[in-house]
Amino acid sequence: MQVEPIASRWRGSLSWAAHLSAGLGLLALLGVLCFYFPQWLTSIEARKVYQEAFVRNLLLVGLSASLLLGTLAIVGGAHRRIALVGLVSAALALALGGAAVPFDPIQPTAYSLGLDWFVLSLLFSALVFVPIEQALPLRAASPLRAEWRTDLAYYFLSHVGVQFILIAVTTSNALVASWIALPQVANAVQSWPLYVQFPLAVLIADLTQAILHRAYHRLPLLWRFHAVHHSSRHIDWLAGSRMHPLEILLTRSLVLMPLVVVGFSPAVLSAYVVLVGIQAVVAHANLRLDFGFLETLLVTPRYHHWHHARDPAYADANYAIHLPIVDRLLGTHRLPPRGQWPAEYGLHDTDSVKRGIVAQTLDPFRRKAR
């Protein structure tokens, strides 16, 4: 009586092994390429937050795990083609030198891709959120749910292009700051301790973001681009990456602009950028957790999930990404009693946005999104 359930669980484990082997093998291969062309494939900003020895050890662990898991999957007969992708990628990475690839001092370049930032960010995000979402899910779902490839492509695009995004944001903000110089205000603000500057910066940024966010929903031209983000029918840690490139540039530029103009210290700006990255993932996570009174202070998954609800009653609600008090100030705060979650996610008209990253990137320029 127990043979079939055990066999089923074993096949499921081998399926996971095959997909993990493919993922780790491909990431390891990209990591090796970063060692070969660090000046072109790695981001200056990303290189500041990790050490070479750490990355080499991580690469070695990834290669070993990919080879082991891929071999297990092929021997067990589960998703052999996917496992073969992992084995071939890992073997190619080893043939290219693996974790022992030497490189010369990195020469400065005007532009470079953030391939290292993509590899490290995806690896750590997956290692943290995939197990948590499987242990405490709002809805039981595989990480390989429908359209996961589309969202992974958005994740890749936003992380690999991080330096180009930063250059555009920095340039636009510097230009505006030169027009609206407030040296006395900046000196006063920077004289405050960081624990005073940071919460004030979060409040100002979130208020700016919420007003802009509401404009995305209210103005047809902006909605064409923002509809891409709301087209996902599955909300989890990866779904938050689905954003049109033009929306990313516009949002990051306008949200950071008042912080630059007011003159918050660079440390506060850097801390805020980190907070945005973390909370954007957490707010979309597929987690059934009761945060209790914290729901009144911070934007939690349940709070933001209702913003994505396929329910007309919540079409104009919960625009804040950090502080619910911002929605209260705007009159857009709406949250049902504790324990209640949306029945469905996505657009009211599910056919108004096409599928696939290429179509979704080009379509807003061609026609109106409903």
C-alpha positions as CSV (number, residue, x, y, z in Angstrom):
1,M,0.0,0.0,0.0
2,Q,2.9,2.4,0.7
3,V,5.0,1.5,-2.4
4,E,3.3,3.9,-4.8
5,P,3.4,7.0,-2.5
6,I,7.1,6.4,-1.8
7,A,7.8,5.9,-5.5
8,S,5.9,9.1,-6.3
9,R,7.9,11.1,-3.7
10,W,11.1,9.7,-5.1
11,R,10.2,10.8,-8.7
12,G,9.3,14.2,-7.3
13,S,12.7,14.5,-5.6
14,L,14.5,13.5,-8.8
15,S,12.5,16.1,-10.7
16,W,13.7,18.7,-8.3
17,A,17.3,17.4,-8.7
18,A,17.1,17.7,-12.5
19,H,15.9,21.3,-12.4
20,L,18.3,22.3,-9.6
21,S,21.2,20.8,-11.6
22,A,20.2,22.8,-14.7
23,G,19.8,26.0,-12.8
24,L,23.1,25.6,-10.9
25,G,25.0,24.5,-14.0
26,L,23.8,27.5,-16.0
27,L,24.6,29.9,-13.2
28,A,28.0,28.4,-12.8
29,L,28.7,28.8,-16.5
30,L,27.7,32.4,-16.3
31,G,30.0,32.8,-13.3
32,V,33.0,31.5,-15.2
33,L,32.3,33.9,-18.0
34,C,32.3,36.7,-15.5
35,F,35.9,35.7,-14.5
36,Y,36.9,35.7,-18.2
37,F,35.4,39.1,-18.9
38,P,35.1,41.0,-15.6
39,Q,35.4,44.4,-17.0
40,W,32.5,43.9,-19.4
41,L,30.2,41.4,-17.5
42,T,30.5,42.5,-13.9
43,S,29.1,45.7,-12.3
44,I,31.3,48.1,-10.4
45,E,28.6,48.5,-7.7
46,A,28.2,44.7,-7.3
47,R,31.9,44.1,-7.0
48,K,32.0,46.4,-3.9
49,V,29.8,44.0,-1.9
50,Y,31.5,40.6,-2.3
51,Q,35.0,39.2,-2.2
52,E,36.7,37.1,-4.8
53,A,37.4,34.1,-2.5
54,F,33.8,33.9,-1.5
55,V,32.6,33.9,-5.2
56,R,35.2,31.2,-6.1
57,N,34.1,28.9,-3.2
58,L,30.4,29.5,-4.1
59,L,31.2,28.6,-7.7
60,L,32.9,25.4,-6.7
61,V,29.9,24.4,-4.5
62,G,27.5,25.2,-7.4
63,L,29.5,23.1,-9.9
64,S,29.7,20.1,-7.5
65,A,26.0,20.2,-6.7
66,S,25.0,20.5,-10.3
67,L,27.1,17.5,-11.3
68,L,25.8,15.4,-8.4
69,L,22.1,16.3,-8.8
70,G,22.2,15.9,-12.6
71,T,23.8,12.5,-12.3
72,L,21.2,11.4,-9.8
73,A,18.3,12.6,-12.0
74,I,19.7,10.9,-15.1
75,V,20.3,7.6,-13.3
76,G,16.8,7.7,-11.8
77,G,15.2,8.5,-15.2
78,A,13.6,11.8,-14.2
79,H,13.6,14.8,-16.6
80,R,16.8,13.6,-18.3
81,R,16.9,16.4,-20.8
82,I,16.8,19.0,-18.1
83,A,19.4,17.2,-16.1
84,L,21.6,17.0,-19.2
85,V,21.5,20.8,-19.5
86,G,22.9,21.0,-16.0
87,L,25.6,18.4,-16.6
88,V,26.7,19.9,-20.0
89,S,26.7,23.5,-18.5
90,A,28.8,22.4,-15.5
91,A,31.1,20.3,-17.7
92,L,31.6,23.3,-20.0
93,A,32.3,25.6,-17.0
94,L,34.9,23.1,-15.7
95,A,36.5,22.9,-19.2
96,L,36.8,26.7,-19.2
97,G,38.7,26.6,-15.8
98,G,35.9,26.4,-13.3
99,A,36.6,28.1,-10.0
100,A,40.3,28.4,-10.8
101,V,40.0,30.8,-13.7
102,P,42.7,33.6,-13.2
103,F,42.1,37.1,-14.3
104,D,44.1,40.3,-14.6
105,P,43.3,43.5,-12.7
106,I,39.9,44.8,-13.8
107,Q,40.3,47.7,-16.2
108,P,37.6,50.4,-15.9
109,T,35.0,50.6,-18.7
110,A,32.3,53.2,-19.3
111,Y,29.6,50.5,-19.4
112,S,29.3,47.0,-18.3
113,L,26.6,44.4,-17.6
114,G,25.7,43.2,-14.1
115,L,25.8,39.5,-14.9
116,D,27.5,38.9,-11.5
117,W,24.7,40.7,-9.8
118,F,22.1,38.6,-11.6
119,V,23.9,35.3,-10.6
120,L,24.4,36.2,-7.0
121,S,21.0,37.8,-6.5
122,L,19.1,35.0,-8.1
123,L,21.0,32.4,-6.2
124,F,20.4,33.9,-2.8
125,S,16.8,34.9,-3.4
126,A,16.0,31.4,-4.6
127,L,17.8,29.8,-1.7
128,V,15.8,32.0,0.8
129,F,12.4,32.3,-0.7
130,V,11.8,29.0,-2.5
131,P,12.1,27.0,0.8
132,I,10.1,29.5,2.8
133,E,7.3,29.6,0.2
134,Q,7.2,25.8,0.1
135,A,7.1,25.6,3.9
136,L,4.5,28.4,4.5
137,P,2.6,28.8,1.2
138,L,-0.5,30.9,0.8
139,R,-1.2,28.7,-2.2
140,A,0.6,25.4,-2.8
141,A,2.5,25.9,-6.0
142,S,5.7,24.8,-7.7
143,P,8.4,27.4,-8.2
144,L,8.1,26.3,-11.8
145,R,4.5,27.5,-12.1
146,A,3.0,29.0,-15.2
147,E,5.0,31.9,-16.8
148,W,8.0,31.5,-14.5
149,R,10.3,31.8,-17.5
150,T,8.7,35.1,-18.3
151,D,9.3,36.5,-14.8
152,L,12.8,35.0,-14.7
153,A,13.6,36.9,-18.0
154,Y,12.4,40.1,-16.4
155,Y,14.6,39.3,-13.3
156,F,17.5,38.8,-15.7
157,L,16.9,42.0,-17.6
158,S,16.6,44.2,-14.6
159,H,19.7,42.8,-12.8
160,V,22.0,42.5,-15.8
161,G,21.1,46.0,-16.9
162,V,21.5,47.5,-13.4
163,Q,24.4,49.8,-14.3
164,F,22.5,51.3,-17.2
165,I,19.6,51.9,-15.0
166,L,21.8,53.5,-12.3
167,I,23.5,55.7,-14.9
168,A,20.1,56.9,-16.3
169,V,18.7,57.5,-12.8
170,T,21.9,59.2,-11.5
171,T,22.1,61.5,-14.6
172,S,18.4,62.5,-14.5
173,N,18.6,63.2,-10.7
174,A,21.8,65.1,-11.0
175,L,20.4,67.3,-13.7
176,V,17.3,68.1,-11.7
177,A,19.3,68.7,-8.5
178,S,21.5,71.2,-10.4
179,W,18.4,73.2,-11.3
180,I,16.9,73.0,-7.8
181,A,19.8,73.4,-5.5
182,L,18.9,73.6,-1.8
183,P,22.3,73.7,-0.1
184,Q,21.0,75.0,3.2
185,V,18.4,72.3,3.4
186,A,20.9,69.6,2.4
187,N,23.4,70.8,5.1
188,A,20.7,70.7,7.7
189,V,19.4,67.3,6.7
190,Q,22.9,65.7,6.5
191,S,23.6,67.1,10.0
192,W,20.9,64.8,11.4
193,P,21.8,61.3,12.6
194,L,21.2,58.4,10.1
195,Y,18.5,56.9,12.3
196,V,16.5,60.2,11.8
197,Q,17.3,60.6,8.1
198,F,16.4,57.1,7.0
199,P,12.8,56.8,8.2
200,L,12.1,60.3,6.9
201,A,13.6,59.4,3.5
202,V,11.5,56.2,3.4
203,L,8.3,58.2,4.1
204,I,9.1,60.8,1.4
205,A,10.1,58.2,-1.1
206,D,7.0,56.1,-0.4
207,L,4.7,59.1,-0.7
208,T,6.2,60.0,-4.0
209,Q,6.0,56.4,-5.2
210,A,2.4,56.0,-4.1
211,I,1.3,59.1,-6.0
212,L,3.2,57.9,-9.1
213,H,1.8,54.4,-8.7
214,R,-1.8,55.8,-8.6
215,A,-1.0,57.8,-11.7
216,Y,0.0,54.5,-13.4
217,H,-3.5,53.2,-12.6
218,R,-5.4,56.4,-13.5
219,L,-3.7,57.6,-16.7
220,P,-4.3,55.4,-19.8
221,L,-0.9,56.1,-21.3
222,L,1.0,55.1,-18.1
223,W,-1.4,52.1,-17.5
224,R,-0.2,50.6,-20.8
225,F,3.2,50.0,-19.2
226,H,2.1,49.3,-15.7
227,A,-0.5,46.7,-16.9
228,V,2.5,44.4,-17.6
229,H,3.2,44.2,-13.8
230,H,-0.4,43.3,-13.1
231,S,-0.7,40.7,-15.8
232,S,0.7,37.9,-13.6
233,R,-1.9,35.5,-12.4
234,H,0.6,34.0,-9.9
235,I,2.0,36.2,-7.1
236,D,5.3,35.1,-5.5
237,W,8.8,36.3,-4.9
238,L,9.7,36.2,-8.6
239,A,6.5,37.8,-9.9
240,G,7.6,41.2,-8.5
241,S,10.3,41.4,-11.2
242,R,7.7,41.6,-14.0
243,M,8.0,45.3,-14.8
244,H,8.3,47.1,-18.1
245,P,11.8,48.6,-18.5
246,L,10.4,52.0,-19.1
247,E,8.4,51.9,-15.9
248,I,11.6,50.8,-14.0
249,L,13.5,53.8,-15.3
250,L,10.6,56.3,-14.6
251,T,9.8,55.0,-11.1
252,R,13.4,54.8,-9.9
253,S,14.2,58.3,-11.2
254,L,11.1,60.0,-9.8
255,V,11.1,58.3,-6.5
256,L,14.8,59.0,-5.8
257,M,14.6,62.6,-7.1
258,P,13.1,64.3,-4.0
259,L,15.7,62.5,-1.8
260,V,18.5,63.8,-3.9
261,V,17.0,67.3,-4.1
262,V,16.5,67.4,-0.3
263,G,20.0,66.2,0.2
264,F,19.9,63.0,2.2
265,S,23.3,61.5,2.8
266,P,24.7,58.9,0.3
267,A,24.5,56.2,3.0
268,V,20.8,56.8,3.4
269,L,20.2,56.7,-0.3
270,S,22.1,53.4,-0.5
271,A,20.2,51.9,2.4
272,Y,16.9,52.9,0.8
273,V,17.8,51.2,-2.5
274,V,18.6,48.0,-0.6
275,L,15.3,48.3,1.3
276,V,13.4,48.7,-2.0
277,G,15.0,45.5,-3.4
278,I,14.1,43.5,-0.3
279,Q,10.6,44.7,0.3
280,A,9.6,44.4,-3.4
281,V,10.4,40.7,-3.1
282,V,8.8,40.2,0.3
283,A,5.6,42.0,-0.6
284,H,4.9,39.7,-3.5
285,A,5.9,36.5,-1.7
286,N,3.6,33.6,-1.6
287,L,3.5,33.5,2.2
288,R,0.5,32.9,4.4
289,L,1.8,34.7,7.5
290,D,-0.1,36.7,10.0
291,F,2.0,39.8,10.9
292,G,-0.5,41.0,13.4
293,F,-0.2,44.7,14.4
294,L,2.8,45.0,12.0
295,E,0.2,45.2,9.2
296,T,-0.7,48.7,10.4
297,L,3.0,49.8,10.3
298,L,4.6,48.0,7.3
299,V,3.5,46.8,3.9
300,T,3.2,43.0,4.3
301,P,2.5,40.3,1.6
302,R,-1.3,40.3,2.5
303,Y,-1.4,44.1,2.1
304,H,0.2,44.1,-1.3
305,H,-1.5,41.0,-2.5
306,W,-4.8,42.9,-2.3
307,H,-3.4,45.5,-4.6
308,H,-3.0,42.7,-7.2
309,A,-6.4,41.2,-6.5
310,R,-8.6,40.6,-9.5
311,D,-11.4,42.3,-7.6
312,P,-12.9,45.7,-8.7
313,A,-13.3,46.7,-5.1
314,Y,-9.5,46.9,-4.8
315,A,-8.7,48.4,-8.2
316,D,-7.8,51.7,-6.5
317,A,-6.2,50.7,-3.3
318,N,-2.9,50.0,-1.4
319,Y,-0.4,51.8,-3.6
320,A,2.3,52.1,-0.9
321,I,5.2,49.7,-0.9
322,H,6.6,50.5,2.5
323,L,4.2,52.3,4.9
324,P,0.4,51.8,5.0
325,I,0.1,55.3,6.6
326,V,0.9,56.7,3.1
327,D,-2.3,55.1,1.7
328,R,-4.2,56.5,4.7
329,L,-3.0,59.9,3.8
330,L,-4.1,59.4,0.2
331,G,-7.4,57.8,1.1
332,T,-6.5,54.6,-0.7
333,H,-6.0,52.3,2.3
334,R,-8.2,49.2,2.0
335,L,-7.7,45.9,3.8
336,P,-10.2,43.3,4.8
337,P,-10.2,41.6,8.2
338,R,-7.2,39.5,9.1
339,G,-6.9,36.1,7.5
340,Q,-8.7,37.1,4.3
341,W,-6.7,36.9,1.0
342,P,-7.6,37.5,-2.7
343,A,-9.3,34.7,-4.6
344,E,-7.6,35.6,-7.8
345,Y,-4.8,37.8,-9.1
346,G,-4.3,39.6,-12.4
347,L,-6.0,42.0,-14.8
348,H,-9.8,42.2,-15.0
349,D,-9.4,41.7,-18.8
350,T,-6.9,38.9,-18.9
351,D,-6.4,39.2,-22.7
352,S,-5.4,42.9,-22.6
353,V,-1.7,42.1,-22.1
354,K,0.0,39.6,-24.3
355,R,2.3,36.8,-22.9
356,G,6.0,36.7,-23.1
357,I,8.6,39.4,-22.3
358,V,9.2,40.5,-25.9
359,A,5.5,41.0,-26.7
360,Q,4.9,42.7,-23.3
361,T,7.8,45.1,-23.8
362,L,6.7,46.2,-27.3
363,D,3.0,46.0,-27.0
364,P,2.5,49.2,-24.9
365,F,3.9,51.2,-27.8
366,R,1.4,49.7,-30.2
367,R,-2.0,49.8,-28.6
368,K,-3.8,50.7,-25.4
369,A,-4.0,48.3,-22.5
370,R,-7.5,48.0,-21.1
